[in-house]
């Protein structure tokens, strides 16, 4: 489970980092969630790999449940913000301009869709 979190967290991190950021505050939160969850899953995995779980008196089932619950809530919120940014694709960049310029280009739109999924 932890390896899949690291793999998909890394993919989200790369996709969000490669997008053009028209709304830095929204995508900054998405990036923060992806990097934080990725880092904490590496710490969690290291605790188990190096045997510290046997030395630390913690209910690891409860800690795992809380970690994955919090990760789900934060990733769901990040998904909503990334999807909201993606949905702005068809809005014009300049409202009083006669040339149709969108906020996201076609390539950026596709990367943003992949990051949302």
N, C-alpha and C positions, 0 to 999 in steps of 0.2 A: 504494500500500500504506500509506503513512504517513497519507494523508488518511482512509482507512478506520479506521486505528488511532485517530486523533483523534476521529472521529465516534463510534465504538462506545465508546471510553474515556470520552467526554463523557456518553454515554447511561448507562453503568454508574455513573459518578460521580453523575449526577443521581438515578438510581433508588435507589442505596444511601443517598444523603443524604436522600431523602424517606421512607425507611422508619423505622418505630419501631425503636429499638435495644434489644432485650431483653438481648442479650449484646454489650456495647460492645467487648470485646476482640476478638471474632471479626469483627464488622463494621468495626471500626477498621482491621484488617489489610486487609480488602477495599477500604476507602476509600483506604488508603495505596497499595496496588498500583495502583488505578485512576488516582489523581492523579499518582503518580510515572511510570507508563507514558505517560500523556497528556503530561506535561511533557517527558519525554525524547524522545518522538516529535516534539514541536514543535521541540526543539533540533536533533534529527537532520534534520528537514525544513529548518530554517533554514540549516544547514550546506550543504546541497545547493542551496537556492534562491539563496543569496547568493554562491555560488562558492568557499566556503572549502574544499570538498573537493579542489579542485585545488591549493590552497596547503599543505595539511596532508599530510605523508607518512605515510599510514596505509593499510593494506590494507582498503578500504571494503567489499569483499565479505565478508571475515572479520568486520569490525566489525558489518555488517548481520546476518550469521548469528548472531553471539553475542548481539546485541541482541534479535533475534526469538526466539532460543532461551530466553534468560532471561525475556523477557516471557511466553512460553508457560508456562514453569514457574511463574512467580508468578501469572499469571492462572488457571492450573489449580488451584493451591492456594487462591486466593481463591474460585474457583467452588465448591470442596469445602466451604469454610467457610460461604459464603453458602447453599449447598444444605442444609448441616447446620442452620443457623439456621432456614431455611424448614421443615425437617422437624419442628421443634419446635412447629408450629402447633397440633396437637391435644393437646399436653400441657397439663394444667391449670396455671394460674398459682399457685394455692394448693392444696396437696395435701390439706389438712384442711378445706377449705371445702365446703359443700353446694351452692353456686351454681357452675355450670360457666363459669369464666372461662378463656379460652385466652390464651396468651402473645401471639399475633398476632391482630388482628382480621381480618375477611374482606378488607378493602381492603389492609391491610398485607401479608397473605398473598399477594395477587395482585401487589403491587409487588415483594415479595421473590422471587416466581417469575420475574418479568420481569428482575430484577437477576441472578438465577442464570443464566438463559439468556443 
